[in-house]
């Protein structure tokens, strides 16, 4: 690796040249010209390092995808867990929003969840500037768009880290580029970030926020700093919060290792705090909307953090190890070896070595301790991956590697000390369950290449031969070691992920055919068109239409309660509501067209899905109906424990015959028999939310049920038609006798339902308009009682009848409701995301503060410049130079 002497001489950690100082004279003479030239050289080095880091990151990602055979480099799907069920469909919907083709706007998404708070979802999944790239791609290439967005975020993170390293200490830009790329494709990125793209904004935010801290230390860029903080928090406040904590650690270490009086350090700390507060304030309009939405979201079961064994932690430092239960700390064996040399490197000042090593150790320990685990995760232990902050520790390790290497290869004792620690970690990890068959071979190969690179540098240094060839060879070996090991790690993680977690297939003919079918039948807002279930999640956002299906971290608890009480199913502990193919709920929610599909071939990870599609049109009431018998507040009318009675209550008519006596017999082999009596010709429906198995009406095909509370609730399903005898016999097959509700069976009378639909249609809205986040319905003259709108009553809705002033919407059994007094002939409902007004006020105050800082900086800068000119004329130049001495004492 090139010695540091080939770069601009380093004057020490935290040192600044005279030209970099605020108010430095910029007159003639050789000294200012020299300083300006050196500044240009440093900027050029940073640009080269950033570009090389981004290019190397792209190479590693592409090679890893090629080895794994994953899209777009192969046929295998990348759509594991939330990547396929949330990010892919949300990006498809975001594309339509940006192009003005969506049902809704930035406030409301009318396609999913029967009408949801889209601004909250936007801030959670789509607010990164990189997500705007989705409009560059056609609608049938949203998978490719998401991959490009993901890769662009990772590449930007590598470039930003390379720039940060050169800002922390000057050194070979080639090494900074390699270490920057190592940060970008660390284990956290390959294991978590590539499948949860919104977290990648935090990966980029960490080096950017560290740069903000550097600007604060030197009193530079007082306006740009808060803007960078605001952008980071706006893009993804969750991981930006973690990145802010990590940047605070870096800034603290920098201040503790900086020479000079404590007053100067305190000033730097105050400037950094100002930047963070102003930046967060600027992002508050969106952050507060998300925060308020999380308070009303369906709560997931509480999680008690349990630290994994240190053997597992050490194993995650090695290549080709994958797990969602332990911290993904892989940064590449050569980079890790260099980081481990820092405590032993005599070329670095003792204070710098001690404080940086202590900081990294403390951060590592904080990952394993309950109270600090909660601190990293903003006070709430997350469901799922418990080590989401690991990217910060990966960044700190790479900073340590740079500090130990920036001035050249560490001395031989430091190399031996680092190698000894590395060998001990690898030996301690040998019994871990996450160790893959590729782990130790890849580790050994990368370590061997790194050793050869070190030998090349030592030969060039000792014998003064191959002054250019050997350092170049060392860099090449380092690149091959880092890139090759990272590519193998990425490929193995992708392969293991598909084998261990839920996945969705590629977007293919199934979705394309469904998209065309929906477009042909879409009649929104006259009625809804439901595309049914496809092999993913949030499928309605991919293919269009309007459905109950909705999967988000912000799924409202009230929405989940309403639909669960009506017999809908859910996944993900209640945050993924599914569609329900039931004629009663279709009438309640005005689903006039239902499209059904069945796979025409097995759905696999490496083929494009295909299906046979059928379309059914059914007369349904309009989205807004009038209930003369309902007066608000409707006390005493709440959902009970029977989904059949709940549907009838919301429909306003009795349409089911519910057997009052259902005999249950548990037989051998996990078979349970239910017997009852119903009117001949009625449809038999089974409500068994916990059943995981099959159910079959005598003489009919078995129907699958996938219950498993609390994570999964199976929807009610039809089993067939009651025979002429009126006898109902249902056989349930499961591994163990299922738990059933009090009324598991209901028999639907289609004629009664048709009559109820005609009555609701006759008294319902005569005209309906939906514009963005506003819904307006015209009602028959003289309408009394309550207008019930088939939209979930989530927080943020305000409604009015006629010319009345808007007021917070009332609720009737979980839906929007507006009282009528026979004079109003219209109702209007408008949605404003909760928290937007208060967040806007905070953002306005922060913007005024930023303007004040910018104005003060311009005025103060001119004053400071005049003072510096006078000071420079009176004080000998040697005093100015001595102020920038190296803290290392080298």
C-alpha positions in Angstrom: 0.0 0.0 0.0 1.4 3.4 -0.9 3.3 5.1 1.9 1.8 8.4 3.2 4.8 10.3 1.9 3.2 10.1 -1.5 0.4 12.3 -0.4 0.3 15.9 1.0 2.2 15.8 4.3 -0.1 15.3 7.3 0.1 18.0 9.9 -1.9 16.0 12.4 -5.4 15.0 13.5 -7.5 18.1 13.7 -4.9 20.3 12.1 -5.9 23.1 9.7 -3.8 25.1 7.4 -3.7 28.9 7.6 -5.9 29.1 4.5 -8.5 26.9 6.1 -8.9 29.1 9.2 -11.9 31.3 9.4 -10.9 34.8 8.5 -7.5 33.8 7.1 -5.9 36.4 4.9 -6.2 35.7 1.2 -3.9 38.3 -0.2 -0.9 37.9 -2.5 2.4 36.2 -1.8 3.7 32.7 -2.1 2.3 31.4 1.1 -1.4 31.9 0.3 -0.9 30.6 -3.2 0.8 27.5 -1.8 -2.1 26.9 0.6 -4.7 27.3 -2.1 -2.7 24.7 -4.2 -2.6 22.3 -1.3 -6.3 22.7 -0.7 -7.0 21.9 -4.4 -4.8 18.8 -4.1 -6.7 17.6 -1.0 -10.1 18.2 -2.8 -8.8 16.3 -5.8 -7.8 13.4 -3.6 -11.2 13.3 -1.9 -13.0 13.3 -5.3 -10.8 10.4 -6.5 -11.3 8.5 -3.3 -15.1 9.0 -3.4 -15.3 8.0 -7.1 -13.1 4.9 -6.6 -15.1 3.8 -3.4 -18.4 4.1 -5.3 -17.0 2.2 -8.3 -15.5 -0.6 -6.1 -18.8 -0.8 -4.1 -20.7 -1.2 -7.4 -18.3 -3.9 -8.5 -18.7 -5.9 -5.3 -22.5 -5.7 -5.3 -22.6 -6.8 -9.0 -20.2 -9.7 -8.4 -22.2 -10.8 -5.3 -25.4 -10.8 -7.3 -23.8 -12.6 -10.2 -22.5 -15.3 -7.8 -25.9 -15.7 -6.2 -27.7 -15.6 -9.5 -30.1 -13.0 -8.1 -32.0 -10.4 -10.1 -30.9 -8.4 -12.1 -27.9 -10.7 -12.7 -29.8 -13.9 -12.7 -33.3 -15.4 -12.4 -33.5 -15.8 -8.7 -35.7 -13.4 -6.7 -34.4 -10.9 -4.2 -37.8 -10.3 -2.7 -37.3 -11.7 0.7 -39.6 -10.7 3.6 -40.3 -6.9 3.6 -38.4 -6.2 0.4 -41.1 -8.0 -1.6 -44.0 -7.2 0.7 -43.4 -3.6 1.5 -40.6 -1.7 -0.4 -41.3 -3.1 -3.8 -45.1 -2.4 -3.9 -44.6 1.0 -2.1 -42.2 2.1 -4.7 -44.6 1.0 -7.5 -47.3 3.2 -5.8 -44.8 6.1 -5.3 -44.1 6.0 -9.0 -47.8 6.5 -9.8 -48.0 9.3 -7.2 -45.1 11.1 -8.8 -46.6 10.8 -12.3 -50.1 11.7 -11.1 -51.5 8.3 -11.9 -52.4 7.1 -8.3 -55.7 6.8 -6.5 -54.8 9.5 -3.9 -52.0 11.9 -3.3 -49.2 12.5 -0.7 -51.7 12.5 2.1 -54.0 9.5 1.3 -53.5 6.2 -0.4 -56.9 5.0 -1.6 -55.6 1.8 -3.1 -54.5 0.0 0.1 -56.2 -0.5 3.4 -59.5 1.0 2.1 -57.8 4.5 2.5 -54.6 5.0 4.5 -52.3 7.7 5.8 -49.8 7.8 2.9 -47.7 10.7 4.3 -46.7 8.4 7.2 -45.8 5.6 4.8 -44.0 8.0 2.6 -41.8 9.2 5.5 -41.2 5.7 6.6 -40.4 4.0 3.3 -40.0 6.5 0.5 -38.7 9.9 1.6 -35.1 9.4 0.5 -34.1 11.5 -2.4 -32.8 8.3 -4.1 -36.4 7.0 -4.2 -37.2 9.6 -6.8 -35.2 7.5 -9.3 -38.2 5.2 -9.6 -39.8 7.5 -12.2 -36.9 6.9 -14.6 -38.0 3.3 -15.0 -41.2 1.9 -16.7 -44.0 0.5 -14.6 -43.0 -3.1 -15.4 -39.4 -2.6 -14.3 -40.0 -1.5 -10.7 -37.8 -4.4 -9.4 -34.9 -3.1 -11.4 -35.7 0.4 -10.2 -35.5 -0.7 -6.6 -32.2 -2.5 -7.2 -30.7 0.6 -8.7 -32.0 2.8 -5.8 -30.5 0.3 -3.3 -27.2 0.2 -5.1 -27.0 4.0 -5.4 -27.5 4.4 -1.7 -24.8 1.9 -0.9 -22.4 3.5 -3.4 -23.1 6.9 -1.9 -22.3 5.6 1.6 -19.0 4.2 0.4 -18.1 7.5 -1.3 -19.1 9.5 1.8 -17.0 7.3 4.1 -13.9 7.7 1.9 -14.3 11.5 2.0 -14.7 11.4 5.8 -11.6 9.3 6.3 -9.5 11.8 4.3 -11.0 14.6 6.4 -10.1 12.9 9.6 -6.5 12.4 8.5 -4.7 12.7 5.3 -3.3 9.6 3.7 -3.3 7.6 0.5 -6.6 8.1 -1.3 -6.5 4.6 -2.7 -6.6 3.1 0.8 -9.4 5.5 1.8 -11.4 4.3 -1.2 -10.9 0.7 -0.3 -11.9 1.3 3.3 -14.9 3.4 2.2 -16.1 0.6 0.0 -15.6 -1.9 2.9 -17.9 0.3 5.0 -20.5 0.3 2.2 -20.6 -3.5 1.8 -20.1 -4.4 5.4 -22.1 -7.3 6.8 -24.8 -5.0 8.0 -25.5 -3.9 4.5 -25.3 -7.3 2.9 -27.4 -9.0 5.6 -30.0 -6.3 6.5 -29.6 -3.2 4.3 -30.1 -4.7 0.9 -33.4 -6.2 2.0 -34.5 -3.1 4.0 -33.5 -0.3 1.7 -34.9 2.5 3.9 -32.2 1.7 6.5 -29.5 2.4 3.9 -30.2 6.1 4.4 -28.7 5.7 7.9 -25.7 4.0 6.4 -25.1 7.1 4.3 -26.1 9.4 7.2 -23.3 8.2 9.5 -20.3 9.5 7.6 -22.2 12.6 6.5 -23.1 13.5 10.1 -19.5 12.9 11.1 -18.5 15.4 8.5 -21.0 17.8 10.0 -19.2 17.3 13.3 -15.9 18.1 11.6 -17.3 21.3 10.2 -18.6 22.3 13.6 -15.2 21.7 15.1 -13.5 24.0 12.6 -16.4 26.6 12.6 -17.1 26.0 8.9 -20.3 25.6 6.9 -22.8 26.7 9.6 -25.7 26.5 7.1 -24.8 23.4 5.2 -24.4 21.4 8.4 -28.0 21.7 9.6 -29.2 21.1 6.0 -27.3 17.8 5.9 -28.7 16.8 9.3 -32.2 17.7 8.1 -31.8 15.6 4.9 -30.6 12.6 6.9 -33.5 12.8 9.3 -36.0 13.4 6.5 -34.7 10.5 4.5 -35.1 8.0 7.4 -35.3 9.4 10.9 -35.1 5.9 12.5 -31.6 5.1 11.3 -30.6 8.7 11.2 -31.2 8.7 15.0 -28.7 5.9 15.3 -26.3 7.6 12.9 -26.5 10.8 15.0 -25.5 8.8 18.2 -22.6 7.3 16.3 -21.5 10.7 15.0 -21.7 12.1 18.6 -19.3 9.3 19.6 -16.9 10.3 16.8 -17.1 14.0 17.6 -16.5 13.3 21.3 -13.4 11.3 20.5 -12.2 14.0 18.2 -12.7 16.7 20.8 -10.9 14.7 23.4 -7.9 14.1 21.1 -7.8 17.7 19.8 -5.1 20.0 21.1 -5.8 23.5 22.3 -7.9 25.0 25.1 -11.1 23.5 26.4 -12.9 26.7 25.4 -12.3 25.9 21.7 -13.6 22.3 22.2 -16.7 23.5 23.9 -17.4 26.0 21.1 -17.1 23.1 18.6 -19.5 21.0 20.7 -22.0 23.9 20.8 -21.8 24.4 17.1 -22.4 20.7 16.5 -25.4 20.8 18.8 -26.8 23.8 17.0 -26.5 22.0 13.7 -28.3 18.9 15.0 -31.1 20.8 16.7 -31.7 23.0 13.7 -31.5 20.0 11.3 -34.0 17.9 13.3 -36.2 20.9 13.5 -36.3 21.3 9.8 -37.2 17.6 9.4 -39.9 17.8 12.1 -42.9 18.3 9.8 -42.4 14.8 8.5 -40.8 13.2 11.5 -43.7 14.2 13.8 -46.2 12.8 11.4 -44.4 9.4 11.5 -44.1 9.6 15.3 -47.8 10.3 15.8 -48.7 7.5 13.4 -46.6 5.0 15.3 -48.6 5.9 18.4 -51.8 4.8 16.8 -50.3 1.9 14.9 -51.2 -1.7 15.8 -48.9 -2.6 18.6 -46.6 -5.6 18.2 -45.9 -7.9 21.2 -43.4 -6.5 23.6 -39.9 -7.8 23.1 -37.4 -8.3 25.9 -33.8 -8.0 24.6 -31.5 -10.9 25.2 -27.9 -10.5 24.2 -26.4 -13.2 22.0 -23.4 -15.2 23.1 -20.1 -13.4 22.4 -19.1 -16.4 20.3 -21.9 -15.4 17.9 -20.7 -11.8 18.0 -17.1 -12.8 17.1 -18.4 -15.1 14.3 -20.2 -12.2 12.7 -16.8 -10.5 12.1 -16.0 -13.3 9.7 -17.2 -13.6 6.1 -20.2 -15.6 4.9 -22.1 -15.6 8.2 -25.8 -14.6 8.1 -28.3 -14.2 10.9 -31.0 -11.7 12.0 -30.4 -12.5 15.7 -26.8 -11.3 16.0 -24.8 -8.1 14.9 -23.6 -8.3 11.3 -20.1 -6.9 11.9 -18.2 -8.2 8.9 -16.0 -5.4 7.3 -13.6 -7.6 5.5 -10.7 -9.5 6.9 -7.9 -7.1 5.7 -9.8 -4.0 7.1 -10.5 -5.8 10.4 -6.8 -6.8 10.7 -5.8 -3.1 10.2 -8.4 -1.9 12.7 -7.0 -4.3 15.3 -3.5 -2.9 14.9 -4.5 0.5 16.2 -4.0 -0.3 20.0 -0.5 -1.6 19.2 0.6 1.1 16.6 3.4 3.2 18.1 3.2 5.5 15.1 -0.1 6.9 16.5 -0.1 9.0 19.6 -0.9 7.1 22.8 -3.9 9.3 23.7 -5.4 8.8 20.2 -4.9 5.1 20.5 -6.4 4.8 23.9 -9.4 7.0 23.4 -10.4 5.5 20.0 -9.9 1.9 21.3 -12.0 2.7 24.4 -14.7 4.2 22.3 -15.0 1.2 20.0 -15.0 -1.2 22.9 -17.7 0.7 24.7 -19.8 0.9 21.6 -19.4 -2.9 21.1 -20.4 -3.5 24.7 -23.4 -1.2 24.3 -24.8 -3.5 21.7 -25.0 -6.2 24.3 -26.5 -4.4 27.3 -30.2 -3.9 27.7 -30.3 -0.2 28.7 -28.0 0.9 25.9 -29.8 -1.4 23.5 -32.9 0.7 24.2 -30.9 3.9 23.9 -29.8 2.9 20.4 -33.4 2.0 19.4 -35.0 5.2 20.8 -36.5 3.4 23.8 -38.3 0.5 22.2 -36.8 -2.9 21.6 -37.6 -3.7 18.0 -39.5 -6.7 16.7 -37.3 -8.6 14.4 -33.6 -7.7 13.9 -32.3 -6.5 17.3 -28.9 -5.2 16.2 -30.0 -2.5 13.7 -27.4 0.0 14.9 -24.5 -2.3 13.9 -23.5 -0.1 10.9 -22.2 2.5 13.4 -19.8 0.0 14.9 -18.7 -1.1 11.4 -18.0 2.5 10.6 -15.9 3.0 13.8 -13.9 -0.1 13.1 -13.1 1.2 9.6 -12.1 4.6 11.0 -9.7 2.8 13.4 -8.3 0.9 10.4 -7.7 4.2 8.6 -6.1 6.0 11.6 -3.7 3.1 11.9 -2.8 3.0 8.2 -3.1 6.5 6.8 0.6 7.3 7.3 1.7 4.0 6.0 1.7 0.3 6.9 1.7 -0.1 10.7 5.0 -1.2 12.3 5.7 -4.9 12.4 4.8 -5.3 16.2 1.5 -3.7 15.5 0.8 -6.0 12.6 1.7 -9.0 14.8 -0.5 -7.8 17.6 -3.4 -7.2 15.3 -2.9 -10.6 13.7 -2.9 -12.3 17.1 -6.2 -10.7 18.1 -7.7 -11.6 14.8 -6.6 -15.2 15.1 -8.1 -15.3 18.7 -11.4 -14.0 17.4 -11.5 -16.5 14.5 -10.7 -19.3 16.9 -13.3 -18.3 19.4 -16.0 -18.2 16.7 -15.3 -21.7 15.5 -18.3 -23.2 17.3 -20.9 -20.7 16.1 -24.0 -21.9 14.4 -23.7 -19.2 11.8 -20.4 -20.3 10.4 -20.8 -21.3 6.8 -18.7 -23.7 4.8 -17.3 -20.7 3.0 -16.4 -18.8 6.1 -13.0 -20.0 7.0 -11.8 -20.6 3.4 -12.8 -17.0 2.4 -11.2 -15.7 5.6 -7.9 -17.5 4.9 -7.8 -16.4 1.3 -8.4 -12.8 2.2 -5.9 -12.9 5.0 -3.2 -14.4 2.7 -3.8 -11.7 0.1 -3.6 -9.0 2.8 -0.3 -10.5 4.0 1.1 -10.4 0.5 0.1 -6.7 0.3 1.9 -6.0 3.5 5.0 -7.8 2.3 5.0 -5.7 -0.9 4.9 -2.5 1.1 7.7 -3.7 3.5 9.9 -4.7 0.5 9.4 -1.3 -1.1 10.1 0.5 2.1 13.2 -1.5 3.1 15.0 -2.1 -0.2 13.8 1.0 -2.1 13.0 -1.1 -5.1 9.8 -1.1 -7.1 8.9 2.3 -5.7 5.8 2.5 -7.8 5.2 -1.1 -8.8 5.2 -2.6 -5.3 2.8 -0.1 -3.7 0.5 -0.4 -6.7 0.6 -4.2 -6.3 -0.2 -3.8 -2.6 -3.3 -1.8 -3.3 -4.4 -4.3 -6.0 -4.0 -7.2 -3.6 -5.9 -5.2 -0.9 -8.7 -4.5 -3.4 -8.9 -8.2 -4.5 -9.0 -9.4 -0.9 -11.7 -7.0 0.2 -13.8 -7.1 -2.9 -13.6 -10.9 -3.4 -14.4 -11.7 0.3 -17.3 -9.2 0.3 -18.7 -10.6 -2.9 -18.6 -14.2 -1.6 -20.2 -13.0 1.6 -23.0 -11.2 -0.2 -23.7 -14.2 -2.4 -23.8 -16.6 0.5 -26.0 -14.3 2.6 -28.5 -14.0 -0.3 -28.6 -17.8 -0.7 -29.1 -18.5 3.0 -31.8 -15.8 3.2 -33.9 -17.5 0.6 -33.6 -20.8 2.4 -34.5 -19.4 5.8 -37.2 -16.7 5.5 -40.4 -16.0 3.6 -39.9 -14.8 0.0 -42.0 -13.4 -2.8 -41.4 -14.4 -6.4 -40.2 -12.0 -9.1 -42.7 -9.6 -10.7 -43.9 -11.4 -13.9 -46.8 -12.4 -16.1 -49.1 -12.9 -13.1 -48.8 -9.3 -12.0 -48.8 -7.9 -15.6 -52.0 -9.8 -16.5 -53.6 -8.7 -13.2 -52.6 -5.1 -13.9 -54.3 -5.1 -17.3 -57.4 -6.8 -15.8 -57.7 -4.2 -13.1 -57.2 -1.3 -15.5 -60.0 -2.7 -17.7 -62.5 -2.9 -14.8 -61.4 0.0 -12.5 -64.4 2.2 -11.7 -63.1 4.1 -8.7 -64.8 5.9 -6.8 -68.1 4.5 -8.1 -67.0 1.2 -6.5 -63.8 -0.6 -5.6 -62.0 -3.2 -7.7 -60.2 -5.8 -5.6 -57.4 -7.8 -7.3 -57.5 -10.5 -4.6 -54.4 -12.3 -3.3 -51.2 -12.5 -5.3 -48.0 -14.2 -4.1 -46.6 -11.3 -2.2 -48.0 -8.5 0.0 -49.5 -5.1 -0.7 -50.1 -6.5 -4.1 -52.8 -3.9 -4.8 -50.0 -1.3 -4.9 -48.3 -3.3 -7.6 -51.3 -4.0 -9.9 -53.7 -1.2 -9.0 -57.3 -1.3 -7.7 -58.6 -0.7 -4.2 -58.4 -3.4 -1.5 -58.3 -4.0 2.2 -54.8 -5.5 1.9 -52.2 -3.3 3.6 -48.8 -4.0 5.2 -47.0 -1.2 6.9 -45.3 -0.5 10.2 -48.0 2.2 10.6 -51.1 0.0 10.2 -53.6 1.6 12.5 -54.7 -0.4 15.5 -58.3 0.7 14.9 -58.2 -0.6 11.3 -56.9 -4.0 12.5 -59.6 -4.2 15.1 -62.4 -3.4 12.7 -61.4 -5.8 10.0 -60.5 -8.6 12.4 -64.0 -8.3 13.9 -65.4 -8.8 10.5 -63.5 -12.0 9.7 -60.5 -10.7 7.8 -57.2 -12.3 8.3 -53.8 -10.8 9.0 -50.0 -11.6 9.0 -47.1 -9.9 10.8 -48.9 -9.8 14.2 -51.7 -7.7 12.8 -49.8 -5.1 10.7 -50.4 -7.0 7.4 -54.2 -7.1 6.7 -55.3 -9.3 3.8 -58.2 -9.3 1.5 -61.4 -11.2 2.3 -63.4 -12.8 -0.5 -66.8 -12.6 1.1 -70.0 -11.1 -0.5 -71.2 -9.4 2.7 -68.0 -7.5 3.3 -67.8 -6.7 -0.5 -71.2 -5.0 0.0 -70.1 -3.2 3.1 -66.9 -1.8 1.5 -68.4 -1.3 -2.0 -66.2 -3.9 -3.8 -68.1 -4.2 -7.1 -65.4 -6.1 -9.0 -63.5 -8.9 -7.6 -60.6 -10.4 -9.6 -59.5 -13.9 -8.6 -56.3 -15.7 -9.8 -54.9 -19.2 -9.3 -51.3 -20.1 -10.2 -51.0 -22.0 -13.5 -47.5 -23.4 -12.5 -45.7 -23.8 -9.2 -44.4 -20.6 -7.7 -40.6 -20.8 -7.3 -37.7 -18.5 -6.5 -36.2 -18.6 -10.0 -39.2 -18.5 -12.3 -41.6 -15.8 -13.2 -45.1 -16.4 -11.8 -48.1 -17.1 -14.0 -51.8 -17.5 -13.2 -55.2 -17.9 -14.6 -57.4 -14.9 -13.9 -61.2 -14.6 -13.6 -63.2 -11.4 -13.2 -66.6 -11.1 -11.3 -68.8 -8.1 -11.2 -71.4 -7.8 -8.4 -74.0 -5.0 -7.7 -72.9 -3.3 -4.5 -74.0 -0.1 -2.6 -72.0 3.1 -3.2 -69.1 4.0 -1.0 -71.4 6.3 1.1 -74.7 4.9 2.4 -77.4 6.3 4.6 -78.5 4.5 7.8 -81.8 6.1 9.0 -81.9 3.8 12.0 -78.5 4.9 13.3 -78.1 8.0 15.6 -74.6 9.1 16.7 -73.1 8.5 19.2 -74.5 5.0 18.7 -74.0 3.8 22.3 -74.2 0.1 23.0 -73.6 -0.9 19.3 -70.1 -2.3 19.4 -68.6 -5.4 17.8 -69.2 -8.7 19.6 -67.4 -12.0 19.4 -69.3 -13.3 16.3 -68.0 -12.2 13.0 -71.3 -13.1 11.4 -73.3 -10.8 13.8 -70.6 -8.0 13.3 -71.0 -8.1 9.5 -74.8 -7.9 9.9 -74.5 -5.0 12.3 -72.4 -3.0 9.9 -74.5 -4.0 6.9 -77.7 -3.1 8.7 -79.5 -6.4 7.8 -79.7 -10.0 8.9 -78.3 -12.2 6.2 -76.8 -15.2 8.1 -78.3 -18.2 9.7 -76.0 -18.9 12.6 -76.4 -22.4 14.1 -76.9 -22.0 17.8 -75.8 -25.5 18.5 -72.6 -26.8 16.8 -71.5 -30.3 18.0 -67.8 -30.8 18.1 -66.1 -34.2 18.0 -62.3 -34.5 18.3 -61.2 -37.8 16.7 -57.9 -39.5 16.2 -55.2 -38.2 13.8 -55.9 -34.6 14.5 -59.4 -34.7 12.8 -62.1 -32.6 14.4 -65.8 -32.9 13.2 -68.4 -30.1 13.4 -72.0 -30.9 12.8 -75.0 -28.4 12.6 -78.1 -27.6 10.7 -78.7 -24.7 8.2 -81.2 -23.8 5.6 -80.8 -25.8 2.4 -79.0 -23.9 -0.4 -77.3 -21.4 1.8 -73.5 -20.9 1.7 -71.5 -22.4 4.6 -68.8 -20.1 6.0 -66.2 -21.2 8.6 -64.5 -18.7 11.0 -61.5 -20.5 12.5 -58.8 -17.8 13.0 -56.3 -20.2 14.7 -56.8 -23.2 12.5 -53.6 -24.3 10.7 -54.7 -27.1 8.4 -57.7 -27.9 6.2 -61.5 -27.8 6.5 -63.9 -29.7 4.3 -67.7 -29.7 4.0 -69.0 -33.2 3.3 -68.8 -33.8 -0.4 -66.7 -30.7 -1.1 -62.9 -30.1 -1.6 -60.8 -29.3 1.4 -60.0 -25.6 2.0 -56.7 -24.5 3.5 -56.5 -22.4 6.6 -53.2 -20.8 7.7 -53.9 -19.5 11.2 -51.4 -19.2 14.0 -52.1 -16.5 16.5 -50.7 -14.1 17.6 -48.6 -13.7 14.4 -51.2 -15.0 11.8 -55.0 -14.9 11.8 -56.7 -16.9 9.1 -59.7 -15.2 7.4 -63.2 -16.7 7.3 -63.7 -18.9 4.2 -66.5 -20.5 2.3 -66.7 -24.3 2.3 -69.6 -24.9 -0.1 -73.4 -25.1 -0.2 -75.7 -26.7 2.4 -77.3 -29.8 0.9 -81.0 -30.4 0.6 -81.1 -32.2 3.9 -79.9 -29.1 5.8 -77.3 -31.1 7.5 -73.8 -29.5 7.8 -70.8 -31.7 8.5 -67.4 -30.1 8.5 -64.1 -32.0 9.0 -61.1 -30.1 10.3 -57.6 -31.6 9.9 -54.7 -30.1 11.8 -51.7 -31.3 13.8 -53.6 -30.8 17.0 -57.2 -30.0 17.9 -57.8 -26.3 17.0 -59.2 -23.6 19.3 -62.5 -22.4 17.8 -64.6 -19.3 18.5 -68.1 -19.6 20.1 -69.8 -19.4 16.7 -67.5 -20.9 14.1 -70.2 -21.6 11.4 -72.5 -19.2 9.5 -74.8 -19.9 6.6 -75.3 -17.0 4.2 -78.7 -16.4 2.5 -77.9 -14.8 -0.8 -81.5 -13.5 -1.4 -81.4 -11.6 1.9 -78.1 -10.1 1.0 -79.4 -9.0 -2.4 -82.3 -7.3 -0.8 -80.0 -5.4 1.7 -77.8 -4.3 -1.2 -80.8 -2.9 -3.1 -82.0 -1.0 -0.1 -78.6 0.6 0.7 -78.2 1.5 -3.0 -81.6 3.2 -3.2 -80.8 5.5 -0.2 -77.1 5.9 -0.7 -75.1 8.6 -2.5 -76.2 9.7 -5.9 -72.9 11.0 -6.9 -69.4 10.6 -5.5 -66.1 12.5 -6.1 -62.7 11.8 -4.7 -59.9 14.3 -5.2 -56.6 13.6 -3.6 -57.4 13.5 0.1 -61.0 14.8 -0.1 -64.2 12.8 -0.6 -67.5 14.5 -1.4 -70.8 12.7 -1.8 -74.2 14.0 -2.9 -77.1 12.5 -1.0 -80.9 12.1 -1.7 -82.9 15.1 -0.4 -84.2 14.6 3.1 -81.7 12.1 4.2 -81.7 11.5 8.0 -79.8 9.4 10.4 -76.2 8.8 9.7 -74.1 8.7 6.5 -71.7 5.8 6.8 -68.6 6.0 4.6 -66.8 2.8 3.8 -63.5 4.2 4.8 -61.7 3.3 8.1 -61.9 6.0 10.7 -58.2 6.5 11.4 -56.9 9.7 13.0 -56.8 12.7 10.8 -60.2 12.7 9.2 -62.6 15.7 9.5 -66.1 15.7 8.0 -69.1 18.0 7.5 -72.6 17.6 6.3 -73.8 20.3 3.8 -72.4 23.7 4.6 -71.5 22.9 8.3 -68.0 23.6 9.5 -65.7 20.6 9.4 -65.2 18.7 12.6 -63.2 15.6 13.6 -65.0 12.7 11.9 -67.2 10.5 14.1 -67.0 6.7 14.1 -69.6 4.0 13.5 -68.2 0.5 14.0 -64.7 1.6 12.8 -65.9 3.5 9.7 -66.3 7.2 9.0 -69.8 8.5 10.0 -71.5 11.9 9.6 -74.8 12.7 11.4 -77.6 14.0 9.1 -80.5 16.2 9.9 -82.6 16.0 6.7 -81.4 19.4 5.5 -77.9 18.5 4.1 -77.7 17.0 0.7 -74.0 16.4 0.7 -71.1 15.2 3.0 -67.5 16.1 2.6 -64.6 14.5 4.4 -60.9 15.6 4.3 -57.8 14.0 5.6 -54.9 15.8 7.1 -52.1 13.6 8.6 -52.0 14.1 12.4 -48.9 16.0 13.5 -48.4 17.9 10.3 -49.6 21.2 11.7 -47.5 21.1 14.8 -44.5 19.7 12.9 -44.8 22.6 10.4 -44.7 25.1 13.2 -41.5 23.6 14.6 -40.0 23.4 11.1 -40.8 27.1 10.5 -39.1 28.1 13.7 -36.0 26.0 12.7 -35.9 27.6 9.3 -35.9 31.1 10.9 -33.1 29.9 13.2 -31.1 28.7 10.2 -31.6 32.0 8.3 -30.4 33.8 11.4 -27.3 31.6 11.6 -26.6 32.2 7.9 -27.1 36.0 8.3 -24.9 36.1 11.4 -22.3 34.0 9.6 -22.0 36.5 6.7 -21.9 39.5 9.0 -19.6 37.9 11.5 -17.4 36.5 8.7 -16.7 40.0 7.4 -16.0 41.2 10.9 -13.8 38.2 11.7 -11.9 38.7 8.4 -11.0 42.3 9.3 -9.9 41.2 12.7 -7.8 38.4 11.3 -6.1 40.8 8.9 -5.0 43.1 11.7 -4.0 40.1 13.9 -1.9 38.6 11.0 0.0 41.9 10.6 0.9 42.1 14.3 1.6 38.5 15.2 4.6 36.6 13.8 3.7 33.9 11.3 5.4 31.2 13.4 2.6 31.6 16.0 0.0 30.8 13.5 1.8 27.8 12.3 2.5 26.4 15.8 -1.3 26.5 16.6 -1.8 23.7 14.1 0.7 21.3 15.6 -0.1 17.6 15.5 -1.8 16.1 18.5 0.2 13.0 17.9 3.4 14.8 18.6 4.9 13.4 15.4 
